[in-house]
Structure formats: C-alpha cells, structure tokens
Amino acid sequence: MAQKTLIHKGYHGTIEVDTRDYSLYGRILFIDEQIPYSAQSFTELEERFRKAVEQHIAGCRERGEEPPFSE
C-alpha cells in the first residue's frame, strides 16, 4: 500500500504527483504557514519534507515561538 502522508517530529506533509512531468510535491499540514517542498523521487521528497520541517522549527524558535508540535 502506498504511503499517503509523510511524518516527521509530529508534522504531517502531503504527497502529490504532477502528472505533466511526474514530479512530486507537497506541503506541511496543520500549520498556519504555507510551506511547500518538491522533488523528482520519493526519497528526495521525504528528505526535502524533513528539511522543511526542521527549517520551520528553527524559524519558530528564532521568533521566540514554540513550534506547534513537540519533538
């Protein structure tokens, strides 16, 4: 069965396919910001999702905010 979402440190992200060029893309779910990521393979998409989550967490902390999901 195909995985429908990515999960990292309590964050969930979508997995979408662009049928024009069969690239993959998604966005982090359940947060106020729109944070997209994209890739040419599932492995790369998962890596970029994790990086986007880490950057989001770092950005929250830099602004003095608690990230919405605990690690």
NUVOKOL-864212 format. One record per atom (N, C-alpha, C, CB): residue number from 0; residue in three letters; atom name; x, y, z. Coordinates in Angstrom, 1 decimal, decimal comma. Glycine has a CB too. Layout:
[rec NUM; "ala"; "CA"; [X; Y; Z]];
...
***
This chain:
[rec 0; "met"; "N"; [0,8; -1,2; 0,0]];
[rec 0; "met"; "CA"; [0,0; 0,0; 0,0]];
[rec 0; "met"; "C"; [0,9; 1,2; 0,0]];
[rec 0; "met"; "CB"; [-1,0; 0,0; 1,2]];
[rec 1; "ala"; "N"; [0,6; 2,2; -0,8]];
[rec 1; "ala"; "CA"; [1,3; 3,4; -0,9]];
[rec 1; "ala"; "C"; [1,1; 4,3; 0,3]];
[rec 1; "ala"; "CB"; [1,0; 4,2; -2,2]];
[rec 2; "gln"; "N"; [2,2; 5,0; 0,7]];
[rec 2; "gln"; "CA"; [2,1; 5,9; 1,8]];
[rec 2; "gln"; "C"; [1,4; 7,2; 1,3]];
[rec 2; "gln"; "CB"; [3,5; 6,3; 2,3]];
[rec 3; "lys"; "N"; [0,5; 7,7; 2,1]];
[rec 3; "lys"; "CA"; [-0,3; 8,9; 1,7]];
[rec 3; "lys"; "C"; [0,2; 10,2; 2,3]];
[rec 3; "lys"; "CB"; [-1,7; 8,7; 2,1]];
[rec 4; "thr"; "N"; [0,9; 10,1; 3,4]];
[rec 4; "thr"; "CA"; [1,5; 11,3; 4,0]];
[rec 4; "thr"; "C"; [2,9; 11,0; 4,5]];
[rec 4; "thr"; "CB"; [0,6; 11,9; 5,1]];
[rec 5; "leu"; "N"; [3,7; 12,1; 4,7]];
[rec 5; "leu"; "CA"; [5,0; 12,0; 5,3]];
[rec 5; "leu"; "C"; [4,8; 12,5; 6,8]];
[rec 5; "leu"; "CB"; [6,0; 12,8; 4,5]];
[rec 6; "ile"; "N"; [5,6; 11,9; 7,7]];
[rec 6; "ile"; "CA"; [5,6; 12,3; 9,1]];
[rec 6; "ile"; "C"; [7,0; 12,4; 9,6]];
[rec 6; "ile"; "CB"; [4,8; 11,2; 9,9]];
[rec 7; "his"; "N"; [7,2; 13,6; 10,3]];
[rec 7; "his"; "CA"; [8,5; 13,8; 10,9]];
[rec 7; "his"; "C"; [8,3; 14,7; 12,1]];
[rec 7; "his"; "CB"; [9,5; 14,5; 9,9]];
[rec 8; "lys"; "N"; [8,7; 14,3; 13,3]];
[rec 8; "lys"; "CA"; [8,6; 15,1; 14,5]];
[rec 8; "lys"; "C"; [7,2; 15,6; 14,8]];
[rec 8; "lys"; "CB"; [9,6; 16,2; 14,5]];
[rec 9; "gly"; "N"; [6,2; 14,8; 14,5]];
[rec 9; "gly"; "CA"; [4,8; 15,1; 14,7]];
[rec 9; "gly"; "C"; [4,2; 15,9; 13,6]];
[rec 9; "gly"; "CB"; [4,7; 15,9; 16,0]];
[rec 10; "tyr"; "N"; [4,9; 16,3; 12,6]];
[rec 10; "tyr"; "CA"; [4,4; 17,1; 11,5]];
[rec 10; "tyr"; "C"; [4,0; 16,1; 10,4]];
[rec 10; "tyr"; "CB"; [5,5; 18,1; 10,9]];
[rec 11; "his"; "N"; [3,0; 16,5; 9,7]];
[rec 11; "his"; "CA"; [2,5; 15,7; 8,5]];
[rec 11; "his"; "C"; [2,6; 16,5; 7,3]];
[rec 11; "his"; "CB"; [1,0; 15,2; 8,8]];
[rec 12; "gly"; "N"; [2,9; 15,8; 6,2]];
[rec 12; "gly"; "CA"; [3,0; 16,5; 4,9]];
[rec 12; "gly"; "C"; [2,4; 15,7; 3,8]];
[rec 12; "gly"; "CB"; [4,5; 16,8; 4,6]];
[rec 13; "thr"; "N"; [1,9; 16,4; 2,8]];
[rec 13; "thr"; "CA"; [1,2; 15,7; 1,7]];
[rec 13; "thr"; "C"; [2,2; 15,2; 0,7]];
[rec 13; "thr"; "CB"; [0,3; 16,7; 1,0]];
[rec 14; "ile"; "N"; [1,7; 14,2; -0,1]];
[rec 14; "ile"; "CA"; [2,5; 13,7; -1,2]];
[rec 14; "ile"; "C"; [1,6; 13,8; -2,5]];
[rec 14; "ile"; "CB"; [2,9; 12,1; -1,0]];
[rec 15; "glu"; "N"; [2,0; 14,6; -3,4]];
[rec 15; "glu"; "CA"; [1,2; 14,9; -4,6]];
[rec 15; "glu"; "C"; [2,1; 14,6; -5,8]];
[rec 15; "glu"; "CB"; [0,7; 16,3; -4,7]];
[rec 16; "val"; "N"; [1,4; 14,3; -7,0]];
[rec 16; "val"; "CA"; [2,1; 14,0; -8,2]];
[rec 16; "val"; "C"; [1,7; 15,0; -9,3]];
[rec 16; "val"; "CB"; [1,9; 12,5; -8,7]];
[rec 17; "asp"; "N"; [2,6; 15,6; -9,9]];
[rec 17; "asp"; "CA"; [2,3; 16,5; -11,0]];
[rec 17; "asp"; "C"; [2,4; 15,6; -12,3]];
[rec 17; "asp"; "CB"; [3,4; 17,7; -11,2]];
[rec 18; "thr"; "N"; [1,2; 15,3; -12,9]];
[rec 18; "thr"; "CA"; [1,1; 14,4; -14,0]];
[rec 18; "thr"; "C"; [1,7; 14,9; -15,3]];
[rec 18; "thr"; "CB"; [-0,3; 14,0; -14,2]];
[rec 19; "arg"; "N"; [2,0; 16,2; -15,3]];
[rec 19; "arg"; "CA"; [2,7; 16,8; -16,5]];
[rec 19; "arg"; "C"; [4,1; 16,2; -16,7]];
[rec 19; "arg"; "CB"; [2,7; 18,3; -16,5]];
[rec 20; "asp"; "N"; [4,8; 16,2; -15,6]];
[rec 20; "asp"; "CA"; [6,2; 15,7; -15,6]];
[rec 20; "asp"; "C"; [6,5; 14,6; -14,6]];
[rec 20; "asp"; "CB"; [7,2; 16,9; -15,5]];
[rec 21; "tyr"; "N"; [5,5; 14,2; -13,9]];
[rec 21; "tyr"; "CA"; [5,6; 13,2; -12,9]];
[rec 21; "tyr"; "C"; [6,6; 13,5; -11,7]];
[rec 21; "tyr"; "CB"; [6,0; 11,9; -13,5]];
[rec 22; "ser"; "N"; [6,7; 14,8; -11,5]];
[rec 22; "ser"; "CA"; [7,4; 15,2; -10,3]];
[rec 22; "ser"; "C"; [6,5; 15,1; -9,1]];
[rec 22; "ser"; "CB"; [8,0; 16,7; -10,5]];
[rec 23; "leu"; "N"; [7,1; 15,2; -7,9]];
[rec 23; "leu"; "CA"; [6,4; 15,1; -6,7]];
[rec 23; "leu"; "C"; [6,5; 16,4; -5,9]];
[rec 23; "leu"; "CB"; [7,0; 13,9; -5,8]];
[rec 24; "tyr"; "N"; [5,4; 16,7; -5,2]];
[rec 24; "tyr"; "CA"; [5,4; 17,9; -4,4]];
[rec 24; "tyr"; "C"; [4,5; 17,7; -3,2]];
[rec 24; "tyr"; "CB"; [5,0; 19,1; -5,3]];
[rec 25; "gly"; "N"; [4,5; 18,6; -2,3]];
[rec 25; "gly"; "CA"; [3,6; 18,6; -1,1]];
[rec 25; "gly"; "C"; [3,8; 19,8; -0,3]];
[rec 25; "gly"; "CB"; [3,9; 17,3; -0,3]];
[rec 26; "arg"; "N"; [3,1; 19,8; 0,8]];
[rec 26; "arg"; "CA"; [3,2; 20,9; 1,8]];
[rec 26; "arg"; "C"; [2,9; 20,4; 3,2]];
[rec 26; "arg"; "CB"; [2,1; 22,0; 1,4]];
[rec 27; "ile"; "N"; [3,5; 21,1; 4,2]];
[rec 27; "ile"; "CA"; [3,3; 20,7; 5,6]];
[rec 27; "ile"; "C"; [1,8; 21,0; 6,0]];
[rec 27; "ile"; "CB"; [4,3; 21,5; 6,5]];
[rec 28; "leu"; "N"; [1,2; 20,1; 6,6]];
[rec 28; "leu"; "CA"; [-0,2; 20,2; 7,0]];
[rec 28; "leu"; "C"; [-0,3; 20,7; 8,4]];
[rec 28; "leu"; "CB"; [-0,9; 18,9; 6,9]];
[rec 29; "phe"; "N"; [-1,5; 21,3; 8,8]];
[rec 29; "phe"; "CA"; [-1,9; 21,6; 10,1]];
[rec 29; "phe"; "C"; [-1,0; 22,7; 10,8]];
[rec 29; "phe"; "CB"; [-1,8; 20,4; 11,0]];
[rec 30; "ile"; "N"; [-0,5; 23,6; 9,9]];
[rec 30; "ile"; "CA"; [0,2; 24,8; 10,4]];
[rec 30; "ile"; "C"; [-0,3; 26,0; 9,7]];
[rec 30; "ile"; "CB"; [1,8; 24,7; 10,3]];
[rec 31; "asp"; "N"; [-0,1; 27,2; 10,2]];
[rec 31; "asp"; "CA"; [-0,6; 28,4; 9,6]];
[rec 31; "asp"; "C"; [0,1; 28,8; 8,4]];
[rec 31; "asp"; "CB"; [-0,6; 29,5; 10,6]];
[rec 32; "glu"; "N"; [1,4; 28,5; 8,3]];
[rec 32; "glu"; "CA"; [2,2; 28,9; 7,1]];
[rec 32; "glu"; "C"; [2,0; 27,9; 6,0]];
[rec 32; "glu"; "CB"; [3,7; 28,9; 7,5]];
[rec 33; "gln"; "N"; [2,2; 28,4; 4,8]];
[rec 33; "gln"; "CA"; [2,2; 27,5; 3,6]];
[rec 33; "gln"; "C"; [3,7; 27,2; 3,3]];
[rec 33; "gln"; "CB"; [1,5; 28,2; 2,3]];
[rec 34; "ile"; "N"; [4,1; 26,0; 3,6]];
[rec 34; "ile"; "CA"; [5,5; 25,6; 3,4]];
[rec 34; "ile"; "C"; [5,5; 24,4; 2,4]];
[rec 34; "ile"; "CB"; [6,2; 25,2; 4,7]];
[rec 35; "pro"; "N"; [5,8; 24,7; 1,1]];
[rec 35; "pro"; "CA"; [5,9; 23,6; 0,1]];
[rec 35; "pro"; "C"; [7,2; 23,0; 0,0]];
[rec 35; "pro"; "CB"; [5,4; 24,2; -1,3]];
[rec 36; "tyr"; "N"; [7,3; 21,8; -0,6]];
[rec 36; "tyr"; "CA"; [8,5; 21,1; -1,0]];
[rec 36; "tyr"; "C"; [8,3; 20,3; -2,2]];
[rec 36; "tyr"; "CB"; [9,0; 20,2; 0,2]];
[rec 37; "ser"; "N"; [9,3; 20,0; -3,0]];
[rec 37; "ser"; "CA"; [9,2; 19,3; -4,2]];
[rec 37; "ser"; "C"; [10,4; 18,5; -4,5]];
[rec 37; "ser"; "CB"; [8,8; 20,2; -5,4]];
[rec 38; "ala"; "N"; [10,3; 17,5; -5,4]];
[rec 38; "ala"; "CA"; [11,4; 16,6; -5,7]];
[rec 38; "ala"; "C"; [11,1; 15,7; -7,0]];
[rec 38; "ala"; "CB"; [11,8; 15,7; -4,6]];
[rec 39; "gln"; "N"; [12,1; 15,0; -7,4]];
[rec 39; "gln"; "CA"; [11,9; 14,1; -8,6]];
[rec 39; "gln"; "C"; [11,7; 12,6; -8,2]];
[rec 39; "gln"; "CB"; [13,1; 14,2; -9,5]];
[rec 40; "ser"; "N"; [12,0; 12,3; -6,9]];
[rec 40; "ser"; "CA"; [11,8; 11,0; -6,4]];
[rec 40; "ser"; "C"; [11,2; 11,0; -5,0]];
[rec 40; "ser"; "CB"; [13,2; 10,2; -6,4]];
[rec 41; "phe"; "N"; [10,7; 9,9; -4,6]];
[rec 41; "phe"; "CA"; [10,1; 9,8; -3,3]];
[rec 41; "phe"; "C"; [11,1; 10,0; -2,2]];
[rec 41; "phe"; "CB"; [9,4; 8,5; -3,0]];
[rec 42; "thr"; "N"; [12,3; 9,4; -2,3]];
[rec 42; "thr"; "CA"; [13,4; 9,6; -1,3]];
[rec 42; "thr"; "C"; [13,8; 11,0; -1,2]];
[rec 42; "thr"; "CB"; [14,6; 8,7; -1,8]];
[rec 43; "glu"; "N"; [13,9; 11,7; -2,3]];
[rec 43; "glu"; "CA"; [14,2; 13,1; -2,3]];
[rec 43; "glu"; "C"; [13,1; 14,0; -1,7]];
[rec 43; "glu"; "CB"; [14,6; 13,6; -3,7]];
[rec 44; "leu"; "N"; [11,9; 13,6; -2,0]];
[rec 44; "leu"; "CA"; [10,7; 14,3; -1,4]];
[rec 44; "leu"; "C"; [10,7; 14,2; 0,1]];
[rec 44; "leu"; "CB"; [9,4; 13,8; -2,0]];
[rec 45; "glu"; "N"; [10,9; 13,0; 0,6]];
[rec 45; "glu"; "CA"; [10,9; 12,8; 2,0]];
[rec 45; "glu"; "C"; [12,1; 13,6; 2,7]];
[rec 45; "glu"; "CB"; [11,1; 11,3; 2,4]];
[rec 46; "glu"; "N"; [13,2; 13,6; 2,1]];
[rec 46; "glu"; "CA"; [14,4; 14,4; 2,6]];
[rec 46; "glu"; "C"; [14,0; 15,9; 2,6]];
[rec 46; "glu"; "CB"; [15,6; 14,1; 1,7]];
[rec 47; "arg"; "N"; [13,4; 16,4; 1,5]];
[rec 47; "arg"; "CA"; [13,0; 17,8; 1,5]];
[rec 47; "arg"; "C"; [11,9; 18,2; 2,5]];
[rec 47; "arg"; "CB"; [12,6; 18,2; 0,1]];
[rec 48; "phe"; "N"; [11,0; 17,2; 2,7]];
[rec 48; "phe"; "CA"; [10,0; 17,4; 3,7]];
[rec 48; "phe"; "C"; [10,6; 17,6; 5,1]];
[rec 48; "phe"; "CB"; [9,0; 16,3; 3,7]];
[rec 49; "arg"; "N"; [11,5; 16,7; 5,4]];
[rec 49; "arg"; "CA"; [12,2; 16,7; 6,7]];
[rec 49; "arg"; "C"; [13,0; 18,0; 6,9]];
[rec 49; "arg"; "CB"; [13,2; 15,5; 6,9]];
[rec 50; "lys"; "N"; [13,6; 18,5; 5,8]];
[rec 50; "lys"; "CA"; [14,4; 19,7; 5,9]];
[rec 50; "lys"; "C"; [13,4; 20,9; 6,1]];
[rec 50; "lys"; "CB"; [15,2; 19,9; 4,6]];
[rec 51; "ala"; "N"; [12,3; 20,9; 5,4]];
[rec 51; "ala"; "CA"; [11,3; 21,9; 5,6]];
[rec 51; "ala"; "C"; [10,8; 22,0; 7,0]];
[rec 51; "ala"; "CB"; [10,1; 21,7; 4,6]];
[rec 52; "val"; "N"; [10,5; 20,8; 7,6]];
[rec 52; "val"; "CA"; [10,1; 20,8; 9,0]];
[rec 52; "val"; "C"; [11,1; 21,3; 9,9]];
[rec 52; "val"; "CB"; [9,7; 19,3; 9,4]];
[rec 53; "glu"; "N"; [12,4; 20,9; 9,7]];
[rec 53; "glu"; "CA"; [13,5; 21,4; 10,6]];
[rec 53; "glu"; "C"; [13,6; 23,0; 10,4]];
[rec 53; "glu"; "CB"; [14,8; 20,8; 10,2]];
[rec 54; "gln"; "N"; [13,5; 23,5; 9,2]];
[rec 54; "gln"; "CA"; [13,6; 24,9; 9,0]];
[rec 54; "gln"; "C"; [12,4; 25,6; 9,7]];
[rec 54; "gln"; "CB"; [13,6; 25,2; 7,5]];
[rec 55; "his"; "N"; [11,2; 25,0; 9,6]];
[rec 55; "his"; "CA"; [10,0; 25,6; 10,3]];
[rec 55; "his"; "C"; [10,3; 25,7; 11,8]];
[rec 55; "his"; "CB"; [8,8; 24,8; 9,9]];
[rec 56; "ile"; "N"; [10,7; 24,6; 12,4]];
[rec 56; "ile"; "CA"; [11,0; 24,6; 13,8]];
[rec 56; "ile"; "C"; [12,0; 25,6; 14,2]];
[rec 56; "ile"; "CB"; [11,5; 23,1; 14,2]];
[rec 57; "ala"; "N"; [13,1; 25,7; 13,4]];
[rec 57; "ala"; "CA"; [14,2; 26,7; 13,7]];
[rec 57; "ala"; "C"; [13,6; 28,1; 13,6]];
[rec 57; "ala"; "CB"; [15,3; 26,5; 12,7]];
[rec 58; "gly"; "N"; [12,7; 28,4; 12,6]];
[rec 58; "gly"; "CA"; [12,1; 29,7; 12,4]];
[rec 58; "gly"; "C"; [11,2; 30,0; 13,5]];
[rec 58; "gly"; "CB"; [11,3; 29,7; 11,1]];
[rec 59; "cys"; "N"; [10,5; 29,1; 14,0]];
[rec 59; "cys"; "CA"; [9,6; 29,3; 15,2]];
[rec 59; "cys"; "C"; [10,5; 29,7; 16,4]];
[rec 59; "cys"; "CB"; [8,8; 28,1; 15,5]];
[rec 60; "arg"; "N"; [11,5; 29,0; 16,6]];
[rec 60; "arg"; "CA"; [12,4; 29,3; 17,8]];
[rec 60; "arg"; "C"; [13,1; 30,7; 17,6]];
[rec 60; "arg"; "CB"; [13,4; 28,2; 18,0]];
[rec 61; "glu"; "N"; [13,5; 31,0; 16,4]];
[rec 61; "glu"; "CA"; [14,1; 32,3; 16,2]];
[rec 61; "glu"; "C"; [13,1; 33,5; 16,5]];
[rec 61; "glu"; "CB"; [14,6; 32,4; 14,7]];
[rec 62; "arg"; "N"; [11,9; 33,2; 16,2]];
[rec 62; "arg"; "CA"; [10,9; 34,2; 16,5]];
[rec 62; "arg"; "C"; [10,4; 34,2; 18,0]];
[rec 62; "arg"; "CB"; [9,7; 34,1; 15,6]];
[rec 63; "gly"; "N"; [10,9; 33,3; 18,8]];
[rec 63; "gly"; "CA"; [10,5; 33,2; 20,2]];
[rec 63; "gly"; "C"; [9,2; 32,4; 20,3]];
[rec 63; "gly"; "CB"; [10,4; 34,5; 20,8]];
[rec 64; "glu"; "N"; [8,8; 31,7; 19,3]];
[rec 64; "glu"; "CA"; [7,5; 30,9; 19,4]];
[rec 64; "glu"; "C"; [7,8; 29,4; 19,7]];
[rec 64; "glu"; "CB"; [6,7; 31,1; 18,0]];
[rec 65; "glu"; "N"; [6,9; 28,8; 20,3]];
[rec 65; "glu"; "CA"; [7,0; 27,4; 20,5]];
[rec 65; "glu"; "C"; [6,5; 26,7; 19,2]];
[rec 65; "glu"; "CB"; [6,2; 26,9; 21,8]];
[rec 66; "pro"; "N"; [7,3; 25,8; 18,7]];
[rec 66; "pro"; "CA"; [6,7; 25,0; 17,5]];
[rec 66; "pro"; "C"; [5,4; 24,3; 17,8]];
[rec 66; "pro"; "CB"; [7,8; 24,0; 16,9]];
[rec 67; "pro"; "N"; [4,5; 24,2; 16,9]];
[rec 67; "pro"; "CA"; [3,2; 23,7; 17,2]];
[rec 67; "pro"; "C"; [3,2; 22,2; 17,6]];
[rec 67; "pro"; "CB"; [2,3; 23,8; 16,0]];
[rec 68; "phe"; "N"; [4,2; 21,4; 17,2]];
[rec 68; "phe"; "CA"; [4,3; 20,0; 17,6]];
[rec 68; "phe"; "C"; [5,5; 19,8; 18,3]];
[rec 68; "phe"; "CB"; [4,2; 19,1; 16,3]];
[rec 69; "ser"; "N"; [5,4; 19,0; 19,4]];
[rec 69; "ser"; "CA"; [6,6; 18,7; 20,2]];
[rec 69; "ser"; "C"; [7,4; 17,6; 19,6]];
[rec 69; "ser"; "CB"; [6,2; 18,3; 21,6]];
[rec 70; "glu"; "N"; [8,7; 17,7; 19,9]];
[rec 70; "glu"; "CA"; [9,6; 16,7; 19,2]];
[rec 70; "glu"; "C"; [9,7; 15,4; 20,0]];
[rec 70; "glu"; "CB"; [11,0; 17,3; 19,1]];
***
